[in-house]
Structures are given as C-alpha cells and as structure tokens.
Amino acid sequence: QVQLVESGGGLVQAGGSLRLSCVASGSIFSSNTMGWYRQAPGKQRELVASIGRFEYTYYATSVKGRFTISRDNAKNTMYLQMNSLKPEDTAVYYCNTVNPSGRPGWGQGTQVTVSS
C-alpha cells in the first residue's frame, strides 16, 4: 500500500507564500491524476488543485492564479506552491489520487495557518 506524506505547512501572514510537498512511498504519480485537498475546521475536505497526464492541471476557483501544482515523477513527489495566501486558506492540506477507486489511505496532512 502506497503511503503519502505531506509537509511544508506552517504559520504565515496574509500575502505570504508556502510550498507544500507530498512524497509517495511508491510510483503513483505517473499513473494517476493527483490532487491537493484541504479541510478547514467544520468543513468538508475539498479538492483545490490536481495534475494529470500530460501535466493537465485543474484549480478551484478560490485558488486559481495563486496556487501552482507540479510534480516530479522520478522523485515520487508532488508540490503545491501557494502565493498570496489568505486567512481563508487556513486548513489541513492533503494529497491523494483524484479517482477514489484504489486510492491510498489519507496521510496526516500538513497544517497551513494564515494570519490576518
């Protein structure tokens, strides 16, 4: 079973930047559309960005123009560059496949806190 480990979160002021990383224990990125998700307190987990074959990307409206998703298949690593952060971006961020079929278990996530 592939394991996913997220890192790079932290406390940042509004307008700041963070770069999140997601490392997989196996080769999962090249054969799957991968996504970054987030879950704020009291809210459902939501997909904020994804990257698929041929590097096709999707961004939620709330993060478009501020976040950039990328991946390095050779390193089994995916990134989320987050710029112009807002307090409403505060959440625990997770990575996983977009297709729930055969999806690995969720990792611990990484906390992002944006102060106003």
N, C-alpha and C positions, 0 to 999 in steps of 0.2 A: 504494500500500500504506500503510495506516494505521500510524503509529508510536506507540508508547506509552512514556511517560517517567514513571518513578516517582521520588518524592522525599519527604523528610521524616523519613527514618530517622535513627538516631543511637544514642548510648550513654546509657542511663538506668538509674537504680536501680530495684530491685523496688518495685512500688507506684506508680511514676511513670506518666506519660502521654506519648504521642506522637500526632501527626496526620500520616498519610501522604496524599500527593496523587498522582493519576495523571492526566496530561494526554495527550489523544489529538490527533493531527495532523488528524483528520477527524471527521465526525459518526458516531460509532459507538455512543455510549451509548444513545441514544433507541431504537435498533432492535435492541438486543441485551441479553440478560441478562449483566451484567458481574460479574466476581468479583475478589476479592483472594485471592491464593495466597501460600504461603510454603514455603520449602525450607530445612530445617536441615541442617547438615553430616551426611553419611552417610544422609540420609533422602530419601524421595521428595517431590516437590512435592505440596502438599495445598491444597485449597480451604478457606479459612477463613470467607469471607463472600461473599454475592452479592446483587445487587439487580436486579430485573427490571421488567417492565411493571407499571404501577400501583404502583410502589415496593414491590412484594413483596420481602421480604428473607429470607435464609437465613443462619444462623450455625452453624458447627461447635460441637459441644458444649463443646469446650475453651475457646472464646472467648465463648460466649453470656453476656450480661449485662455483659461488659467492653468489647467492641468494638461500634462502630456504623458501618455503611456508609451512605454517602449519595452523591448525585451532583448535578451542575449541568449539565444537557444543553446549555444555552446557552453554557456555557464549555468544553464538552467535557472536563470534569474530574470525577473521582470521588475520594472521600475515605474514609479509614478512621481513625476516632477510636479510639485504643487507650488504655484506662484500666486501672488496677490491674495493670500489666504484671508478668509473672512471668519468671524465668530461662528457663523452657521456651518462652517466646515468641520467644526469640532465633532469628533466621533472616533470610534474604533474602526480602523481600516483593515480589511482582509483581502486576500487574493484567493482565487479559485477559478475553476472552469466555469464558462457561461452555461454550457449544457449540463443540466443536473444529473444526467444518466452516467453512472460510473464515476461520479465526482468524488475526489478525495475528501477526507474529513476536514472540517474547518480548523485552521490554526488558531493560535492565541490572539492574533491580531496585533496591531500596534496603535497606541493611543495618540491621537492628534488633538491638541487643545490650542485654540486660537483665542487670545485675549483681545478685548476691545480697547 
